[in-house]
Amino acid sequence: MITCIRKIKYMGKILPIYFFATIIFLSCSKKVFFAKNAYCKELDKIVHDDQFQRNQQSVIDNKYGLRTNATVIDSLNKIKSDDGSAFKNIKPISKQLEKLNDSDKANYHRENDSLWKVIRATDSINLVKIIKIVKTHGFPTFSKSKANNCSQGYGVIFRHFDYNSENGKKLIKLIKAEHKKEPLTDDELRGLIWHANGRKEIEWEIDVKKWMAQ
């Protein structure tokens, strides 16, 4: 009986400690979970906005009966195919537009110009968002995205920025600094450099060390 009483007194002292420890643990876990969740959501939103606007290109091209890279990609996505031969014999837009009447041609140019104004504005907004994310979390590498339980890699985001703009140059400096602290893979860095340099080089031949030293 005395032993039981001692055990009850002991449990009475230790249970509050366990209780508060559990509360603290759950609270911290929630903060970590929601921080990760917010990180992924922000990047997902950027990818969505980037791709949604560009996907409208195939809508316009299809409307005027044009066969372009955008419409071919759209068709392949619908049938879940990656047949590269589908891109053969795509005639230049200028040649295809010659078959349209003057009214349709004018409407195509008007709709296309309007779309690209929205695309460029979206790219500028996304660039500012990405600078903030890189400053706060570092470069969103594939491994970091995986560690945060994100749904995808985010390399696609970096394809469409204007790297000659003030913010584009700022992002390049940030990425170089991040690479020194937490190295990107050579593939990730080469892909970024290729886009930043206007896709003029052969991607796998890019000298990463030379670019970092610039």
C-alpha positions as CSV (number, residue, x, y, z in Angstrom):
1,M,0.0,0.0,0.0
2,I,2.8,2.4,0.9
3,T,4.6,1.5,-2.4
4,C,1.4,2.3,-4.4
5,I,1.0,5.6,-2.6
6,R,4.6,6.6,-3.4
7,K,4.0,5.6,-7.1
8,I,0.9,7.7,-7.3
9,K,2.7,10.7,-5.8
10,Y,5.6,10.2,-8.2
11,M,3.2,10.0,-11.2
12,G,1.5,13.1,-9.9
13,K,4.7,15.0,-10.1
14,I,6.0,13.7,-13.4
15,L,2.7,13.7,-15.5
16,P,2.5,17.5,-15.7
17,I,6.1,17.5,-17.1
18,Y,5.1,15.0,-19.8
19,F,1.9,17.0,-20.5
20,F,3.7,20.3,-21.1
21,A,6.5,18.6,-23.0
22,T,3.9,17.0,-25.3
23,I,2.2,20.3,-25.8
24,I,5.5,22.0,-26.7
25,F,6.5,19.2,-29.1
26,L,3.1,19.3,-30.9
27,S,3.3,23.1,-31.1
28,C,6.8,23.1,-32.6
29,S,5.8,20.3,-35.0
30,K,2.9,22.3,-36.2
31,K,5.0,25.3,-36.8
32,V,7.5,23.2,-38.8
33,F,4.7,21.5,-40.8
34,F,3.0,24.8,-41.6
35,A,6.3,26.4,-42.5
36,K,7.0,23.6,-45.0
37,N,3.5,23.7,-46.2
38,A,3.7,27.5,-46.9
39,Y,7.0,27.0,-48.7
40,C,5.5,24.5,-51.1
41,K,2.3,26.4,-51.6
42,E,4.1,29.6,-52.5
43,L,6.3,27.7,-55.1
44,D,3.3,25.8,-56.4
45,K,1.5,29.1,-56.9
46,I,4.4,30.5,-58.8
47,V,4.6,27.5,-61.1
48,H,0.8,27.5,-61.6
49,D,0.8,31.2,-62.6
50,D,3.8,30.7,-64.9
51,Q,2.4,27.7,-66.7
52,F,-1.3,28.8,-66.8
53,Q,-0.5,32.0,-68.8
54,R,1.8,30.2,-71.2
55,N,-0.7,27.4,-71.8
56,Q,-3.1,30.0,-73.2
57,Q,-0.8,30.2,-76.2
58,S,-2.1,26.9,-77.5
59,V,-5.6,28.1,-76.9
60,I,-5.1,31.1,-79.2
61,D,-3.1,29.1,-81.8
62,N,-5.8,26.4,-81.9
63,K,-8.5,29.0,-82.3
64,Y,-6.9,30.2,-85.6
65,G,-5.9,26.7,-86.8
66,L,-2.2,27.1,-86.4
67,R,0.1,24.2,-85.8
68,T,2.8,25.3,-83.3
69,N,5.0,23.9,-80.6
70,A,2.4,25.0,-78.1
71,T,-0.5,23.2,-79.9
72,V,1.7,20.0,-80.4
73,I,2.6,20.0,-76.7
74,D,-1.0,20.4,-75.8
75,S,-2.0,17.5,-78.0
76,L,0.7,15.2,-76.7
77,N,-0.3,16.1,-73.1
78,K,-3.9,15.1,-73.8
79,I,-2.9,11.6,-75.1
80,K,-0.1,11.3,-72.5
81,S,2.6,10.9,-75.2
82,D,6.2,12.1,-75.5
83,D,6.6,11.4,-79.2
84,G,9.2,13.8,-80.3
85,S,8.5,13.2,-84.0
86,A,5.3,15.2,-83.6
87,F,7.3,18.4,-83.7
88,K,8.6,17.7,-87.2
89,N,7.6,19.9,-90.1
90,I,6.1,22.7,-88.1
91,K,6.0,25.7,-90.4
92,P,6.9,29.2,-89.3
93,I,4.1,31.2,-87.8
94,S,4.5,33.9,-90.4
95,K,3.9,31.3,-93.2
96,Q,0.8,29.9,-91.5
97,L,-0.6,33.4,-90.9
98,E,-0.5,34.1,-94.6
99,K,-3.5,31.7,-95.0
100,L,-5.6,33.7,-92.6
101,N,-7.9,36.5,-93.8
102,D,-6.9,40.1,-92.8
103,S,-9.5,40.2,-90.0
104,D,-8.4,36.9,-88.4
105,K,-4.7,37.8,-88.8
106,A,-5.3,41.2,-87.0
107,N,-7.3,39.4,-84.2
108,Y,-4.5,36.8,-83.8
109,H,-1.8,39.5,-83.4
110,R,-4.0,41.5,-81.0
111,E,-4.8,38.4,-78.8
112,N,-1.2,37.2,-78.9
113,D,0.3,40.6,-78.0
114,S,-2.2,40.9,-75.1
115,L,-1.3,37.5,-73.8
116,W,2.4,38.2,-73.8
117,K,1.9,41.4,-71.9
118,V,0.3,39.3,-69.2
119,I,3.0,36.7,-69.4
120,R,5.8,39.2,-69.0
121,A,4.0,41.0,-66.1
122,T,3.6,37.6,-64.4
123,D,7.2,36.7,-64.9
124,S,8.3,40.0,-63.3
125,I,6.0,39.4,-60.3
126,N,7.3,35.8,-59.9
127,L,10.9,37.0,-60.1
128,V,10.3,39.3,-57.1
129,K,8.7,36.4,-55.2
130,I,11.5,34.0,-56.0
131,I,14.2,36.5,-54.8
132,K,12.3,36.6,-51.5
133,I,12.1,32.8,-51.3
134,V,15.8,32.4,-52.1
135,K,16.8,34.9,-49.5
136,T,14.6,33.2,-46.9
137,H,15.0,29.5,-47.7
138,G,17.8,29.2,-50.2
139,F,17.5,27.9,-53.8
140,P,14.6,25.5,-54.1
141,T,16.7,22.5,-55.2
142,F,15.0,19.2,-55.9
143,S,16.4,17.7,-52.7
144,K,15.1,20.6,-50.7
145,S,11.7,20.3,-52.2
146,K,11.7,16.6,-51.5
147,A,12.7,17.3,-47.8
148,N,9.8,19.7,-47.5
149,N,7.4,17.1,-48.9
150,C,6.7,19.4,-51.9
151,S,4.8,17.9,-54.8
152,Q,7.4,18.7,-57.4
153,G,10.8,20.2,-58.3
154,Y,10.8,23.9,-59.2
155,G,13.5,24.3,-61.9
156,V,10.8,25.3,-64.4
157,I,10.3,28.6,-62.5
158,F,13.7,29.8,-63.5
159,R,13.3,29.4,-67.2
160,H,11.3,32.5,-67.9
161,F,12.9,35.3,-66.0
162,D,14.6,38.3,-67.6
163,Y,18.1,37.9,-66.3
164,N,19.2,41.2,-67.9
165,S,16.8,43.1,-65.7
166,E,17.9,44.6,-62.4
167,N,16.0,41.9,-60.4
168,G,17.3,39.2,-62.8
169,K,20.9,40.2,-62.0
170,K,20.1,40.4,-58.3
171,L,18.8,36.8,-58.5
172,I,22.0,35.6,-60.2
173,K,24.1,37.1,-57.4
174,L,21.9,35.5,-54.8
175,I,22.1,32.1,-56.5
176,K,25.9,32.3,-56.7
177,A,26.1,33.1,-53.0
178,E,23.7,30.3,-52.2
179,H,25.8,27.8,-54.3
180,K,28.8,28.6,-52.2
181,K,26.9,28.0,-48.9
182,E,24.7,25.0,-50.1
183,P,25.9,23.8,-53.5
184,L,23.4,23.0,-56.2
185,T,24.0,20.0,-58.4
186,D,25.9,20.7,-61.7
187,D,22.7,19.8,-63.6
188,E,20.6,22.3,-61.7
189,L,23.2,25.0,-62.1
190,R,23.8,24.3,-65.8
191,G,20.1,24.4,-66.5
192,L,19.9,27.8,-64.7
193,I,22.9,29.2,-66.5
194,W,21.6,28.0,-69.9
195,H,18.3,30.0,-69.4
196,A,20.1,33.0,-67.9
197,N,22.4,33.2,-71.0
198,G,19.5,33.1,-73.4
199,R,19.7,29.3,-74.2
200,K,22.5,30.0,-76.7
201,E,25.0,27.3,-75.6
202,I,24.9,23.5,-75.4
203,E,23.6,23.0,-71.9
204,W,25.8,20.1,-70.9
205,E,29.0,21.8,-72.1
206,I,28.5,24.9,-69.9
207,D,31.6,25.5,-67.6
208,V,30.0,26.0,-64.1
209,K,33.3,27.1,-62.5
210,K,33.9,29.7,-65.2
211,W,30.3,31.1,-64.7
212,M,30.8,31.2,-60.9
213,A,34.0,33.2,-61.3
214,Q,32.4,35.9,-63.5
